Amino acid sequence: MAKADDDKAVALRINGRAYRFDGDEAMPLLWYLRDTLRLTGTKFGCGVGACGACTVLVDGKAQRACVTPMKTLAKKEVMTIEGLAGSELHPVQQAWIEIDVAQCGYCQAGQIMAATELLKRNPNPNDDDIGRISNLCRCGTYPRIRKAIKRAAEIAKERAAREGGKS
């Protein structure tokens, strides 16, 4: 029995909004974000999942959008750099600005998303933990990235204390 075209539609949430994708199920998430939704903060780097410029969060976990087929995203929550900040900058974004991390800036959205996931798993990472983030920075701003991730951890703790322990 043949499936109706509607059966292949993928329902997902991106930055808190509901979407329904009914195109080619093999299409990488990256191109849906950039070409269809015009969320261009997620960058194309290598196309094979090696560099991390396209890193987004899928159900809270860092994932490379360039190698994530749309068919795998049914009922998933995708967060891009555009959806990260709420009423104020996310602690990682604030730290990136304070530490002046970006040089060319191309990889930074992916770096920020990977750092966000790391801090959610480990709110007090050491240099080894940070070094396990596999995103590449062709400008070599790794010392500033490391410093910013540690600063973001401090900012998150400061905010939690200010808000009475709410996360």
SVG drawing of the C-alpha trace seen along z (x, -y; Angstrom):
<svg xmlns="http://www.w3.org/2000/svg" viewBox="-3 -43 48 45">
<polyline fill="none" stroke="black" stroke-width="0.4" points="0.0,0.0 1.5,-3.4 1.8,-6.1 -0.1,-9.3 2.2,-12.4 0.9,-13.8 2.1,-10.8 5.7,-11.9 5.2,-15.4 7.5,-16.1 6.0,-18.1 8.7,-19.8 9.3,-22.9 12.0,-25.4 12.8,-28.1 9.5,-27.4 7.3,-27.6 5.5,-24.7 6.5,-23.8 5.4,-21.2 7.9,-20.1 6.6,-18.2 9.5,-18.3 12.3,-15.9 12.8,-13.9 16.6,-13.6 17.0,-17.4 19.5,-18.5 18.1,-20.6 20.7,-23.3 19.0,-24.1 15.5,-24.1 16.7,-26.6 18.6,-28.9 16.7,-28.6 13.1,-28.1 12.9,-29.8 15.6,-32.4 17.3,-31.6 20.8,-32.3 22.7,-32.3 23.3,-28.6 26.2,-28.5 27.3,-26.1 31.0,-25.2 32.0,-21.8 28.8,-19.9 30.1,-16.7 29.5,-17.5 33.2,-18.0 33.6,-21.8 30.5,-22.6 29.6,-25.9 26.1,-24.5 25.6,-23.3 22.1,-23.6 20.4,-22.0 18.0,-19.2 16.1,-18.2 18.8,-20.1 21.8,-18.2 24.3,-19.7 23.9,-18.4 25.3,-19.2 22.5,-20.6 24.3,-19.9 24.1,-16.1 20.7,-15.9 18.0,-14.8 14.6,-16.4 13.0,-12.9 14.8,-12.4 13.3,-15.5 9.6,-14.4 8.3,-15.7 11.7,-17.2 12.6,-20.6 15.3,-22.5 17.0,-25.6 19.1,-27.8 21.2,-30.8 18.2,-33.0 16.1,-31.4 18.7,-31.2 18.2,-34.6 15.0,-35.3 14.3,-38.6 18.1,-39.0 21.1,-37.5 21.8,-33.9 24.9,-33.7 27.0,-32.3 26.1,-35.1 26.8,-37.7 30.2,-36.1 31.1,-36.0 30.5,-39.7 32.3,-40.5 35.4,-38.4 35.3,-39.7 35.6,-36.1 34.7,-36.6 37.4,-37.3 35.8,-36.6 32.7,-35.4 31.7,-32.7 31.9,-29.8 30.6,-31.6 26.9,-30.6 27.9,-27.0 30.5,-27.5 27.9,-29.2 25.3,-26.5 27.9,-23.8 29.0,-25.7 25.4,-26.1 24.9,-22.4 28.1,-21.8 27.1,-24.1 23.7,-22.5 25.4,-19.1 28.3,-20.5 27.7,-23.9 31.4,-24.1 33.5,-22.7 37.3,-22.6 39.7,-23.0 39.5,-19.3 35.7,-19.4 35.8,-22.5 38.5,-20.9 36.1,-18.1 33.9,-20.5 34.8,-19.5 33.7,-22.7 36.5,-24.3 37.6,-27.9 39.7,-28.7 40.8,-32.0 42.1,-30.1 40.2,-32.0 40.3,-28.9 41.8,-30.7 39.0,-33.3 36.4,-30.6 37.6,-28.8 37.6,-31.9 34.1,-32.9 32.7,-29.4 34.1,-29.8 32.7,-33.3 29.3,-32.1 29.3,-29.5 29.9,-32.4 27.1,-34.5 24.7,-31.6 25.5,-31.2 25.2,-34.9 21.8,-35.0 20.6,-31.9 21.7,-33.5 20.0,-36.8 16.8,-35.0 16.8,-33.0 18.0,-29.7 15.6,-29.5 17.1,-28.1"/>
</svg>
